[in-house]
Amino acid sequence: MTRFSTAIPLNELPNKVPQARISDGVPIAIVRIDDEVFAVSDRCTHADVALSEGEVEGCSLECWLHGSAFDLRTGKPSSPPAIEPVAVYATRISGTDQDALVEVDVTSPINTESRLS
Ligand code: FES
């Protein structure tokens, strides 16, 4: 069962600048890349720091502390020291234009398979 909650107005989400939010009690990093919006856990799997303080490179979010870059689609780190993926959550846009809202469903990560590999 899905349960989307409003995370942030789309017009408050700058391109390629991560934003930290709490959605249903879960810390998430939200990233807009042009017309796509991604949401991942805001905790690096290496040392539990905020990924939202990192930088976007391509379609990855780079941890500011040791540099592991997590793919925003799969959650997988591209390089050590992190070896475990972060949770990736489903997003959707509701409303239109000035009233558009980014909604996130944190009830179940969408990258369960990658976490098992
Ligand atoms: S804390 Fe993120 S890579 Fe080390």
Backbone and ligand atoms as CSV (ligand in chain L), in Angstrom:
chain,resi,resn,atom,element,x,y,z
A,1,MET,N,N,0.844,-1.184,0.000
A,1,MET,CA,C,0.000,0.000,0.000
A,1,MET,C,C,0.890,1.247,0.000
A,2,THR,N,N,0.585,2.161,-0.899
A,2,THR,CA,C,1.366,3.394,-0.965
A,2,THR,C,C,0.725,4.477,-0.105
A,3,ARG,N,N,1.570,5.360,0.395
A,3,ARG,CA,C,1.060,6.494,1.156
A,3,ARG,C,C,1.974,7.682,0.895
A,4,PHE,N,N,1.558,8.510,-0.057
A,4,PHE,CA,C,2.357,9.675,-0.402
A,4,PHE,C,C,2.022,10.828,0.535
A,5,SER,N,N,3.057,11.510,0.981
A,5,SER,CA,C,2.901,12.700,1.820
A,5,SER,C,C,3.628,13.862,1.160
A,6,THR,N,N,3.082,15.039,1.333
A,6,THR,CA,C,3.727,16.227,0.774
A,6,THR,C,C,5.066,16.459,1.457
A,7,ALA,N,N,6.102,16.651,0.635
A,7,ALA,CA,C,7.443,16.858,1.171
A,7,ALA,C,C,7.904,18.295,0.993
A,8,ILE,N,N,7.608,18.876,-0.179
A,8,ILE,CA,C,8.102,20.230,-0.454
A,8,ILE,C,C,7.387,20.772,-1.691
A,9,PRO,N,N,7.074,22.064,-1.706
A,9,PRO,CA,C,6.550,22.651,-2.953
A,9,PRO,C,C,7.624,22.583,-4.036
A,10,LEU,N,N,7.224,22.246,-5.240
A,10,LEU,CA,C,8.185,22.083,-6.337
A,10,LEU,C,C,8.967,23.370,-6.584
A,11,ASN,N,N,8.316,24.510,-6.400
A,11,ASN,CA,C,9.020,25.774,-6.675
A,11,ASN,C,C,10.021,26.154,-5.575
A,12,GLU,N,N,10.096,25.341,-4.508
A,12,GLU,CA,C,11.114,25.549,-3.468
A,12,GLU,C,C,12.257,24.543,-3.610
A,13,LEU,N,N,12.273,23.828,-4.730
A,13,LEU,CA,C,13.275,22.788,-4.943
A,13,LEU,C,C,14.173,23.186,-6.112
A,14,PRO,N,N,15.310,23.827,-5.792
A,14,PRO,CA,C,16.199,24.262,-6.866
A,14,PRO,C,C,16.830,23.079,-7.586
A,15,ASN,N,N,17.166,23.293,-8.838
A,15,ASN,CA,C,17.756,22.227,-9.640
A,15,ASN,C,C,19.126,21.824,-9.082
A,16,LYS,N,N,19.284,20.533,-8.822
A,16,LYS,CA,C,20.566,19.925,-8.408
A,16,LYS,C,C,21.106,20.449,-7.084
A,17,VAL,N,N,20.201,20.918,-6.225
A,17,VAL,CA,C,20.595,21.339,-4.870
A,17,VAL,C,C,19.756,20.524,-3.879
A,18,PRO,N,N,20.372,19.563,-3.182
A,18,PRO,CA,C,19.599,18.695,-2.285
A,18,PRO,C,C,18.911,19.489,-1.179
A,19,GLN,N,N,17.723,19.030,-0.822
A,19,GLN,CA,C,16.972,19.645,0.270
A,19,GLN,C,C,16.647,18.575,1.313
A,20,ALA,N,N,16.871,18.894,2.559
A,20,ALA,CA,C,16.560,17.967,3.654
A,20,ALA,C,C,15.129,18.183,4.112
A,21,ARG,N,N,14.419,17.098,4.291
A,21,ARG,CA,C,13.056,17.145,4.803
A,21,ARG,C,C,12.816,15.928,5.694
A,22,ILE,N,N,11.785,16.025,6.510
A,22,ILE,CA,C,11.316,14.877,7.273
A,22,ILE,C,C,9.960,14.512,6.697
A,23,SER,N,N,9.813,13.273,6.244
A,23,SER,CA,C,8.540,12.827,5.694
A,23,SER,C,C,8.051,11.636,6.514
A,24,ASP,N,N,6.916,11.786,7.151
A,24,ASP,CA,C,6.382,10.738,8.035
A,24,ASP,C,C,7.441,10.247,9.023
A,25,GLY,N,N,8.240,11.169,9.549
A,25,GLY,CA,C,9.239,10.829,10.550
A,25,GLY,C,C,10.554,10.317,9.991
A,26,VAL,N,N,10.665,10.235,8.659
A,26,VAL,CA,C,11.873,9.701,8.026
A,26,VAL,C,C,12.670,10.845,7.399
A,27,PRO,N,N,13.957,10.998,7.780
A,27,PRO,CA,C,14.777,12.031,7.141
A,27,PRO,C,C,15.097,11.665,5.701
A,28,ILE,N,N,14.789,12.547,4.785
A,28,ILE,CA,C,15.033,12.276,3.368
A,28,ILE,C,C,15.780,13.455,2.738
A,29,ALA,N,N,16.514,13.123,1.692
A,29,ALA,CA,C,17.152,14.137,0.846
A,29,ALA,C,C,16.399,14.131,-0.475
A,30,ILE,N,N,15.895,15.291,-0.860
A,30,ILE,CA,C,15.135,15.411,-2.099
A,30,ILE,C,C,15.984,16.159,-3.106
A,31,VAL,N,N,16.047,15.615,-4.319
A,31,VAL,CA,C,16.879,16.217,-5.361
A,31,VAL,C,C,16.066,16.338,-6.645
A,32,ARG,N,N,16.076,17.535,-7.179
A,32,ARG,CA,C,15.454,17.767,-8.487
A,32,ARG,C,C,16.560,17.846,-9.531
A,33,ILE,N,N,16.399,17.057,-10.580
A,33,ILE,CA,C,17.315,17.151,-11.710
A,33,ILE,C,C,16.451,17.404,-12.938
A,34,ASP,N,N,16.416,18.644,-13.341
A,34,ASP,CA,C,15.564,19.077,-14.450
A,34,ASP,C,C,14.114,18.701,-14.176
A,35,ASP,N,N,13.525,17.784,-14.956
A,35,ASP,CA,C,12.115,17.454,-14.771
A,35,ASP,C,C,11.875,16.260,-13.849
A,36,GLU,N,N,12.946,15.707,-13.286
A,36,GLU,CA,C,12.790,14.540,-12.415
A,36,GLU,C,C,13.075,14.921,-10.969
A,37,VAL,N,N,12.370,14.254,-10.040
A,37,VAL,CA,C,12.589,14.475,-8.622
A,37,VAL,C,C,12.859,13.128,-7.958
A,38,PHE,N,N,13.922,13.093,-7.148
A,38,PHE,CA,C,14.329,11.874,-6.467
A,38,PHE,C,C,14.297,12.104,-4.962
A,39,ALA,N,N,14.056,11.010,-4.222
A,39,ALA,CA,C,14.102,11.073,-2.758
A,39,ALA,C,C,14.845,9.850,-2.248
A,40,VAL,N,N,15.837,10.108,-1.407
A,40,VAL,CA,C,16.605,9.013,-0.800
A,40,VAL,C,C,16.715,9.274,0.691
A,41,SER,N,N,17.078,8.235,1.423
A,41,SER,CA,C,17.354,8.412,2.847
A,41,SER,C,C,18.420,9.489,3.021
A,42,ASP,N,N,18.244,10.319,4.035
A,42,ASP,CA,C,19.215,11.396,4.255
A,42,ASP,C,C,20.345,10.955,5.168
A,43,ARG,N,N,20.564,9.675,5.319
A,43,ARG,CA,C,21.645,9.188,6.161
A,43,ARG,C,C,22.598,8.355,5.321
A,44,CYS,N,N,23.845,8.781,5.245
A,44,CYS,CA,C,24.859,8.009,4.528
A,44,CYS,C,C,25.005,6.654,5.211
A,45,THR,N,N,25.134,5.589,4.406
A,45,THR,CA,C,25.251,4.247,4.980
A,45,THR,C,C,26.654,3.976,5.521
A,46,HIS,N,N,27.576,4.887,5.302
A,46,HIS,CA,C,28.927,4.677,5.830
A,46,HIS,C,C,29.069,5.196,7.258
A,47,ALA,N,N,28.733,6.446,7.476
A,47,ALA,CA,C,28.960,7.003,8.813
A,47,ALA,C,C,27.803,7.886,9.282
A,48,ASP,N,N,26.627,7.665,8.717
A,48,ASP,CA,C,25.402,8.264,9.264
A,48,ASP,C,C,25.402,9.789,9.288
A,49,VAL,N,N,25.982,10.409,8.269
A,49,VAL,CA,C,25.901,11.864,8.153
A,49,VAL,C,C,24.829,12.218,7.121
A,50,ALA,N,N,24.444,13.486,7.080
A,50,ALA,CA,C,23.372,13.928,6.185
A,50,ALA,C,C,23.848,13.997,4.732
A,51,LEU,N,N,23.242,13.190,3.876
A,51,LEU,CA,C,23.590,13.245,2.450
A,51,LEU,C,C,23.101,14.536,1.810
A,52,SER,N,N,22.072,15.147,2.388
A,52,SER,CA,C,21.536,16.388,1.815
A,52,SER,C,C,22.548,17.521,1.857
A,53,GLU,N,N,23.619,17.348,2.595
A,53,GLU,CA,C,24.672,18.361,2.639
A,53,GLU,C,C,25.740,18.111,1.583
A,54,GLY,N,N,25.535,17.053,0.793
A,54,GLY,CA,C,26.481,16.734,-0.270
A,54,GLY,C,C,26.120,17.438,-1.569
A,55,GLU,N,N,26.794,17.036,-2.630
A,55,GLU,CA,C,26.593,17.661,-3.937
A,55,GLU,C,C,26.083,16.654,-4.950
A,56,VAL,N,N,25.315,17.167,-5.913
A,56,VAL,CA,C,24.792,16.345,-6.989
A,56,VAL,C,C,25.798,16.320,-8.131
A,57,GLU,N,N,26.130,15.101,-8.563
A,57,GLU,CA,C,27.013,14.911,-9.714
A,57,GLU,C,C,26.313,13.959,-10.660
A,58,GLY,N,N,25.975,14.424,-11.843
A,58,GLY,CA,C,25.211,13.571,-12.755
A,58,GLY,C,C,23.890,13.206,-12.108
A,59,CYS,N,N,23.629,11.890,-11.946
A,59,CYS,CA,C,22.412,11.445,-11.253
A,59,CYS,C,C,22.775,10.811,-9.916
A,60,SER,N,N,23.819,11.312,-9.295
A,60,SER,CA,C,24.260,10.791,-8.004
A,60,SER,C,C,24.360,11.910,-6.978
A,61,LEU,N,N,24.251,11.496,-5.706
A,61,LEU,CA,C,24.419,12.419,-4.601
A,61,LEU,C,C,25.679,12.010,-3.849
A,62,GLU,N,N,26.648,12.910,-3.829
A,62,GLU,CA,C,27.951,12.602,-3.247
A,62,GLU,C,C,27.989,12.988,-1.781
A,63,CYS,N,N,28.393,12.037,-0.961
A,63,CYS,CA,C,28.526,12.308,0.475
A,63,CYS,C,C,29.662,13.296,0.709
A,64,TRP,N,N,29.395,14.311,1.510
A,64,TRP,CA,C,30.374,15.376,1.739
A,64,TRP,C,C,31.539,14.924,2.600
A,65,LEU,N,N,31.342,13.817,3.370
A,65,LEU,CA,C,32.395,13.473,4.335
A,65,LEU,C,C,33.531,12.658,3.706
A,66,HIS,N,N,33.202,11.586,3.000
A,66,HIS,CA,C,34.257,10.737,2.423
A,66,HIS,C,C,34.108,10.529,0.930
A,67,GLY,N,N,33.078,11.091,0.325
A,67,GLY,CA,C,33.003,11.114,-1.133
A,67,GLY,C,C,32.306,9.981,-1.832
A,68,SER,N,N,31.710,9.031,-1.114
A,68,SER,CA,C,30.927,8.015,-1.833
A,68,SER,C,C,29.750,8.695,-2.522
A,69,ALA,N,N,29.485,8.292,-3.761
A,69,ALA,CA,C,28.386,8.897,-4.527
A,69,ALA,C,C,27.284,7.862,-4.693
A,70,PHE,N,N,26.091,8.205,-4.255
A,70,PHE,CA,C,24.952,7.287,-4.295
A,70,PHE,C,C,24.069,7.609,-5.495
A,71,ASP,N,N,23.820,6.580,-6.311
A,71,ASP,CA,C,22.941,6.733,-7.471
A,71,ASP,C,C,21.525,7.034,-6.978
A,72,LEU,N,N,20.945,8.121,-7.444
A,72,LEU,CA,C,19.618,8.527,-6.966
A,72,LEU,C,C,18.515,7.609,-7.466
A,73,ARG,N,N,18.794,6.785,-8.477
A,73,ARG,CA,C,17.783,5.848,-8.998
A,73,ARG,C,C,17.825,4.509,-8.289
A,74,THR,N,N,19.024,4.059,-7.928
A,74,THR,CA,C,19.177,2.720,-7.334
A,74,THR,C,C,19.595,2.759,-5.876
A,75,GLY,N,N,20.148,3.882,-5.436
A,75,GLY,CA,C,20.664,3.999,-4.077
A,75,GLY,C,C,22.062,3.443,-3.902
A,76,LYS,N,N,22.602,2.787,-4.926
A,76,LYS,CA,C,23.900,2.131,-4.783
A,76,LYS,C,C,25.046,3.142,-4.795
A,77,PRO,N,N,26.036,2.913,-3.905
A,77,PRO,CA,C,27.222,3.764,-3.939
A,77,PRO,C,C,28.128,3.353,-5.096
A,78,SER,N,N,28.705,4.324,-5.745
A,78,SER,CA,C,29.567,4.019,-6.888
A,78,SER,C,C,30.995,3.764,-6.462
A,79,SER,N,N,31.319,4.156,-5.243
A,79,SER,CA,C,32.702,4.006,-4.804
A,79,SER,C,C,32.753,3.907,-3.281
A,80,PRO,N,N,33.809,3.266,-2.738
A,80,PRO,CA,C,33.965,3.196,-1.286
A,80,PRO,C,C,34.215,4.588,-0.705
A,81,PRO,N,N,34.104,4.753,0.588
A,81,PRO,CA,C,34.038,3.688,1.582
A,81,PRO,C,C,32.634,3.111,1.814
A,82,ALA,N,N,31.573,3.775,1.382
A,82,ALA,CA,C,30.240,3.203,1.570
A,82,ALA,C,C,30.092,1.967,0.682
A,83,ILE,N,N,29.478,0.920,1.219
A,83,ILE,CA,C,29.237,-0.281,0.420
A,83,ILE,C,C,27.756,-0.652,0.376
A,84,GLU,N,N,26.970,-0.114,1.298
A,84,GLU,CA,C,25.537,-0.405,1.337
A,84,GLU,C,C,24.761,0.715,0.653
A,85,PRO,N,N,23.746,0.369,-0.136
A,85,PRO,CA,C,22.929,1.414,-0.765
A,85,PRO,C,C,22.055,2.138,0.252
A,86,VAL,N,N,21.651,3.335,-0.101
A,86,VAL,CA,C,20.658,4.060,0.690
A,86,VAL,C,C,19.269,3.708,0.155
A,87,ALA,N,N,18.276,3.861,0.998
A,87,ALA,CA,C,16.899,3.640,0.561
A,87,ALA,C,C,16.492,4.718,-0.440
A,88,VAL,N,N,15.804,4.287,-1.494
A,88,VAL,CA,C,15.257,5.202,-2.496
A,88,VAL,C,C,13.736,5.147,-2.380
A,89,TYR,N,N,13.097,6.304,-2.368
A,89,TYR,CA,C,11.648,6.357,-2.185
A,89,TYR,C,C,10.950,6.898,-3.427
A,90,ALA,N,N,9.731,6.430,-3.628
A,90,ALA,CA,C,8.928,6.889,-4.766
A,90,ALA,C,C,8.525,8.348,-4.564
A,91,THR,N,N,8.544,9.095,-5.654
A,91,THR,CA,C,8.105,10.486,-5.630
A,91,THR,C,C,7.038,10.692,-6.694
A,92,ARG,N,N,6.255,11.725,-6.502
A,92,ARG,CA,C,5.316,12.145,-7.539
A,92,ARG,C,C,5.035,13.629,-7.357
A,93,ILE,N,N,4.556,14.224,-8.428
A,93,ILE,CA,C,4.205,15.643,-8.402
A,93,ILE,C,C,2.688,15.747,-8.455
A,94,SER,N,N,2.123,16.487,-7.524
A,94,SER,CA,C,0.683,16.740,-7.568
A,94,SER,C,C,0.468,18.230,-7.815
A,95,GLY,N,N,-0.685,18.556,-8.377
A,95,GLY,CA,C,-0.967,19.950,-8.687
A,95,GLY,C,C,-0.226,20.368,-9.945
A,96,THR,N,N,-0.346,21.623,-10.268
A,96,THR,CA,C,0.273,22.123,-11.493
A,96,THR,C,C,0.915,23.478,-11.250
A,97,ASP,N,N,1.881,23.768,-12.093
A,97,ASP,CA,C,2.548,25.073,-12.124
A,97,ASP,C,C,2.917,25.590,-10.736
A,98,GLN,N,N,2.402,26.745,-10.356
A,98,GLN,CA,C,2.785,27.384,-9.097
A,98,GLN,C,C,2.368,26.587,-7.869
A,99,ASP,N,N,1.345,25.749,-8.011
A,99,ASP,CA,C,0.839,24.986,-6.870
A,99,ASP,C,C,1.394,23.570,-6.809
A,100,ALA,N,N,2.323,23.231,-7.679
A,100,ALA,CA,C,2.821,21.857,-7.727
A,100,ALA,C,C,3.542,21.486,-6.431
A,101,LEU,N,N,3.275,20.285,-5.952
A,101,LEU,CA,C,3.876,19.779,-4.719
A,101,LEU,C,C,4.610,18.477,-5.008
A,102,VAL,N,N,5.755,18.309,-4.366
A,102,VAL,CA,C,6.463,17.034,-4.437
A,102,VAL,C,C,5.964,16.169,-3.292
A,103,GLU,N,N,5.514,14.966,-3.628
A,103,GLU,CA,C,5.061,14.024,-2.614
A,103,GLU,C,C,5.988,12.813,-2.626
A,104,VAL,N,N,6.216,12.273,-1.433
A,104,VAL,CA,C,7.129,11.137,-1.279
A,104,VAL,C,C,6.438,10.053,-0.456
A,105,ASP,N,N,6.678,8.807,-0.834
A,105,ASP,CA,C,6.148,7.668,-0.081
A,105,ASP,C,C,7.321,6.970,0.611
A,106,VAL,N,N,7.426,7.139,1.924
A,106,VAL,CA,C,8.541,6.532,2.659
A,106,VAL,C,C,8.144,5.218,3.328
A,107,THR,N,N,6.950,4.723,3.014
A,107,THR,CA,C,6.509,3.494,3.682
A,107,THR,C,C,7.289,2.272,3.215
A,108,SER,N,N,7.824,2.330,1.986
A,108,SER,CA,C,8.573,1.183,1.483
A,108,SER,C,C,9.564,1.646,0.423
A,109,PRO,N,N,10.870,1.410,0.628
A,109,PRO,CA,C,11.838,1.805,-0.403
A,109,PRO,C,C,11.542,1.091,-1.716
A,110,ILE,N,N,11.831,1.748,-2.816
A,110,ILE,CA,C,11.576,1.138,-4.126
A,110,ILE,C,C,12.800,0.407,-4.654
A,111,ASN,N,N,13.885,0.399,-3.881
A,111,ASN,CA,C,15.092,-0.285,-4.334
A,111,ASN,C,C,15.419,-1.477,-3.447
A,112,THR,N,N,14.419,-2.204,-3.037
A,112,THR,CA,C,14.623,-3.353,-2.160
A,112,THR,C,C,15.597,-4.355,-2.765
A,113,GLU,N,N,15.481,-4.594,-4.081
A,113,GLU,CA,C,16.344,-5.590,-4.715
A,113,GLU,C,C,17.814,-5.184,-4.608
A,114,SER,N,N,18.100,-3.898,-4.825
A,114,SER,CA,C,19.499,-3.477,-4.803
A,114,SER,C,C,20.083,-3.611,-3.402
A,115,ARG,N,N,19.241,-3.523,-2.392
A,115,ARG,CA,C,19.770,-3.642,-1.038
A,115,ARG,C,C,20.164,-5.080,-0.710
A,116,LEU,N,N,19.666,-6.029,-1.484
A,116,LEU,CA,C,19.992,-7.415,-1.244
A,116,LEU,C,C,21.187,-7.889,-2.056
A,117,SER,N,N,21.618,-7.084,-3.012
A,117,SER,CA,C,22.725,-7.535,-3.862
A,117,SER,C,C,24.055,-7.155,-3.259
L,1,FES,S1,S,30.178,9.270,5.806
L,1,FES,FE1,FE,29.445,9.163,3.781
L,1,FES,S2,S,31.041,8.191,2.677
L,1,FES,FE2,FE,31.749,8.252,4.730
